[in-house]
């Protein structure tokens, strides 16, 4: 099942599972040997490690003639060969507590961590990207499969690797478990990841980018682009260009170091700090605008107050089509309907809002009680697409028209090439 032309491919997602199935009996024998010798045993695929706090390493596992190089014991060799494997003697090594101890590419001296050289190199690459606009992989970081089209993804993979190791350490450490990530006191690694994410997805996105405030805003905007068609209504002039926009939600795990939970609190912090966080970033000639789409209700009052003070406005914002914050960032408030406050669900008719699912009604507050209601996520993923023909999609036109005006304002300020 896992082979191709009778060969087991390398790099398959199945590989760790298959290696664990094959190595299970081996693990039992080696774990028993380690226990009897006062050692700890671990394995990742075919990478086996024994460690101990004893002053002398147990001869039952490995021994040395000169105090420098170590060889596996006959007992260890016998167990491994009995399970159908052969030890690669060129890769056998001993590490002492006063030297850098690495297991499967991670240092394990005081805590599990990525090597310092690895972190420093990645940090330098991110700095070149953010402040010079480009970077290049060199030496051991340069791989044949990395090219101009995928090097940003490769760098992001390295950053995620560093972040995952740090996250796992914090999760296992009671002193840090409940404080990750700490948005007011990010670690050095978190700041590097934050700069990368800000530059790639906010300051210099590949496409015109729209971030919705709520968890389901993206779904509703994409529903509009999918179901708004000529058969039901005449199309706005800019409809085709909107299909090329990128739509996102703030609570995407990718943006944890920028926004922990979505909602007005984190967005307010981003709007307030955007100019400072992006100071000195390299500005591309092809920079695209970033649109933050905000509900126009009581919940957005803090953001409205922030923008009023920032823009020195006499009244709370919300009535204008857009508000330019800094660099490429624009805030667009949902248009009011009959001078009433609005969120994204306000643009659906009562007929859609009142649709039942298995006897349950849509609860806008997301405070689902018992078996009588269902949340916004179900409304966005089931109710709307299943009943799209009943929706008057033209009511959403005014949202996209505001977004379009913000885009045109940015493009009018950008140097023409």
Secondary structure, 3 states (H helix, E strand, C coil): CCEECCEECCCCCCHHHHHHHHCHHHHHHHHHHHHHHCCEEEEECCEEEEECCCCCCCCCCEEECCCCCEEECHHHHHHHHHCCCCCCHHHCCCCCCCCCCEECCEECCCCCEECHHHHHHHHHHHHHHHHHCCCCCCHHHCCCCCCCCCHHHHHHHHHHHHHHHHHHHHHHCCCCHHHCCCCCCCCHHHHHHHHHHHHHHHHCCCCCEEEECCCCHHHHHHHHHHHCCCCCCCCCCCHHHHCCCEEEECCCHHHCCCCCCCHHHHHHHHHHHHHHHCCCCCCCCCCCCEEEEECECHHHHHHHHHHHHHHCCCCCCCCCCCEEEECCEEEEECCCECCECECHHHHCCHHHHCCCECCEEECCCCCCCCCCEECHHHHHHHHHHHCHHHCCHHHHHHHHHHHHHHHHHHHHHCCCC
